[in-house]
């Protein structure tokens, strides 16, 4: 079950101190093939990303510092998918491709929840390109898989099939990843 609390945060960009809703606890019962958790109760995704009311910097909560002093300023009020898109832009500016990819993917999940398929597909394409960039640089099969999975969710079936087939031809493929690839490939 998801429970929330108020927390005071300091923006890493402008040092503004503001109040935001944070997570006290949450749980999930399983995951989709792309890693999306199936949460119990209230979806905590909107609470993972914070937006500074002063400079609009957006990022995962861990990138802000906790403050002991309280503030009367409230976090910038944005719809959850928009907060993730802002955070993706901020991470791109900082050169943090992996966090940008995660933000685009999470925005896609939230747009799916809102039945905004076109916006979700664009987010998945943006996530896929970043995951594939990381996979190539680091020779990381998990990021390659996530690139393929996001391509699949964006509707690019041919790209997803090529990526999944490439992964399945790799020697010493971890059994968990092999199982995920087969499951995703069967969804094409």
C-alpha positions as CSV (number, residue, x, y, z in Angstrom):
1,X,0.0,0.0,0.0
2,X,1.2,3.5,-0.9
3,X,1.6,6.1,1.9
4,X,2.8,9.6,1.4
5,X,4.3,12.3,3.6
6,X,5.4,15.9,3.3
7,X,9.1,16.6,2.9
8,X,11.2,19.7,2.5
9,X,13.7,19.6,-0.4
10,X,16.5,21.8,-1.7
11,X,16.9,22.2,-5.4
12,X,20.4,21.2,-6.6
13,X,20.3,23.9,-9.4
14,X,19.1,27.1,-7.6
15,X,19.1,26.0,-3.8
16,X,15.4,26.9,-3.4
17,X,13.8,25.1,-0.5
18,X,10.3,23.9,-1.0
19,X,7.7,21.4,0.3
20,X,6.8,18.4,-1.8
21,X,4.8,15.2,-1.3
22,X,7.2,12.3,-0.8
23,X,6.7,8.5,-0.4
24,X,6.7,6.9,3.0
25,X,6.0,3.5,1.6
26,X,4.8,1.6,-1.5
27,X,4.7,-2.0,-2.7
28,X,4.1,-3.9,-5.9
29,X,3.0,-7.4,-6.8
30,X,5.0,-8.0,-10.0
31,X,6.4,-6.3,-13.1
32,X,5.6,-6.1,-16.8
33,X,8.3,-7.2,-19.3
34,X,9.5,-3.5,-19.6
35,X,10.0,-3.3,-15.8
36,X,6.8,-1.4,-15.0
37,X,5.8,-2.4,-11.5
38,X,2.2,-3.4,-10.7
39,X,1.7,-1.3,-7.6
40,X,-0.7,-2.0,-4.8
41,X,-3.1,0.8,-4.1
42,X,-2.2,4.4,-5.1
43,X,0.2,4.6,-8.0
44,X,3.4,6.1,-6.5
45,X,5.0,7.1,-9.9
46,X,3.8,10.8,-9.7
47,X,5.8,11.1,-6.4
48,X,9.2,9.9,-7.7
49,X,9.9,13.1,-9.6
50,X,10.1,16.6,-8.1
51,X,10.0,20.0,-9.8
52,X,11.5,23.1,-8.3
53,X,9.0,26.0,-8.1
54,X,11.7,28.5,-8.6
55,X,13.8,27.3,-11.6
56,X,11.6,24.4,-12.9
57,X,14.5,21.9,-12.5
58,X,12.9,18.4,-12.4
59,X,14.6,15.2,-11.4
60,X,14.1,12.0,-9.3
61,X,13.7,12.8,-5.6
62,X,17.1,11.4,-4.8
63,X,18.7,14.2,-6.8
64,X,17.3,16.8,-4.4
65,X,18.7,17.2,-0.9
66,X,16.4,16.7,2.1
67,X,16.1,19.8,4.3
68,X,15.4,20.0,8.1
69,X,14.0,23.5,7.9
70,X,10.5,23.9,6.5
71,X,9.4,26.2,3.7
72,X,6.1,27.7,2.8
73,X,6.9,27.2,-0.9
74,X,5.2,24.3,-2.6
75,X,6.5,22.1,-5.4
76,X,5.5,23.3,-8.9
77,X,2.2,21.8,-9.8
78,X,2.4,19.8,-13.0
79,X,0.6,16.6,-14.3
80,X,2.8,13.6,-13.5
81,X,3.7,12.8,-17.2
82,X,4.8,16.4,-17.7
83,X,7.0,16.2,-14.6
84,X,8.8,13.2,-16.1
85,X,9.2,14.9,-19.5
86,X,10.7,17.9,-17.7
87,X,13.0,15.6,-15.7
88,X,14.0,13.8,-18.9
89,X,15.0,17.2,-20.5
90,X,17.0,18.2,-17.4
91,X,18.8,14.8,-17.3
92,X,19.6,15.2,-21.1
93,X,21.0,18.6,-20.4
94,X,23.2,17.1,-17.6
95,X,24.3,14.3,-19.9
96,X,22.7,11.6,-17.8
97,X,21.3,9.5,-20.6
98,X,20.2,6.6,-18.4
99,X,18.0,8.8,-16.1
100,X,16.6,10.5,-19.2
101,X,15.7,7.2,-20.7
102,X,14.0,6.1,-17.4
103,X,12.0,9.4,-17.3
104,X,10.8,9.0,-20.9
105,X,9.8,5.4,-20.2
106,X,7.9,6.3,-17.0
107,X,6.2,9.2,-18.8
108,X,5.1,6.7,-21.4
109,X,3.6,4.5,-18.7
110,X,1.7,7.5,-17.3
111,X,0.4,8.6,-20.7
112,X,-0.8,5.0,-21.3
113,X,-2.7,5.3,-18.0
114,X,-4.3,8.5,-19.3
115,X,-5.1,6.7,-22.7
116,X,-2.8,9.1,-24.6
117,X,-1.3,6.6,-26.9
118,X,0.3,9.0,-29.3
119,X,2.2,10.7,-26.5
120,X,3.0,7.4,-24.9
121,X,4.5,6.1,-28.2
122,X,6.7,9.3,-28.5
123,X,8.0,8.8,-25.0
124,X,8.8,5.1,-25.7
125,X,10.6,6.1,-28.9
126,X,12.7,8.7,-27.0
127,X,13.4,6.1,-24.2
128,X,14.3,3.4,-26.8
129,X,16.9,5.7,-28.5
130,X,18.6,6.5,-25.2
131,X,18.6,2.9,-24.0
132,X,20.1,1.8,-27.3
133,X,22.7,4.5,-27.1
134,X,23.7,3.3,-23.6
135,X,23.6,-0.4,-24.7
136,X,26.0,0.3,-27.5
137,X,28.4,2.4,-25.3
138,X,28.5,-0.1,-22.4
139,X,27.7,-3.3,-24.3
140,X,24.9,-3.8,-21.9
141,X,22.3,-6.4,-22.8
142,X,19.7,-5.2,-20.2
143,X,19.7,-1.7,-21.8
144,X,19.6,-3.3,-25.3
145,X,16.5,-5.3,-24.1
146,X,14.9,-2.2,-22.7
147,X,15.6,-0.4,-26.0
148,X,13.8,-3.2,-27.8
149,X,11.0,-3.3,-25.3
150,X,10.4,0.4,-25.6
151,X,10.5,0.1,-29.4
152,X,7.8,-2.6,-29.1
153,X,5.6,-0.4,-26.9
154,X,6.1,2.5,-29.4
155,X,4.8,0.2,-32.2
156,X,8.1,-0.3,-34.0
157,X,7.7,-4.1,-34.2
158,X,10.5,-4.6,-36.8
159,X,13.1,-2.8,-34.7
160,X,11.9,-4.7,-31.6
161,X,12.1,-8.1,-33.4
162,X,15.7,-7.3,-34.7
163,X,16.8,-6.3,-31.2
164,X,15.3,-9.4,-29.5
165,X,16.7,-11.7,-32.2
166,X,20.1,-10.1,-31.7
167,X,19.9,-10.7,-28.0
168,X,18.9,-14.3,-28.4
169,X,22.0,-15.0,-30.5
170,X,24.3,-13.8,-27.8
171,X,26.4,-16.4,-26.0
172,X,26.1,-16.8,-22.2
173,X,22.7,-15.0,-22.1
174,X,21.5,-14.9,-18.4
175,X,18.4,-17.2,-18.1
176,X,16.2,-14.4,-16.6
177,X,16.9,-12.1,-19.6
178,X,16.4,-14.9,-22.1
179,X,13.0,-15.6,-20.5
180,X,12.0,-11.9,-20.7
181,X,13.1,-11.7,-24.3
182,X,11.0,-14.7,-25.3
183,X,8.0,-13.3,-23.4
184,X,8.4,-9.9,-25.1
185,X,9.0,-11.5,-28.5
186,X,5.8,-13.4,-28.1
187,X,4.0,-10.1,-27.6
188,X,5.0,-8.8,-31.1
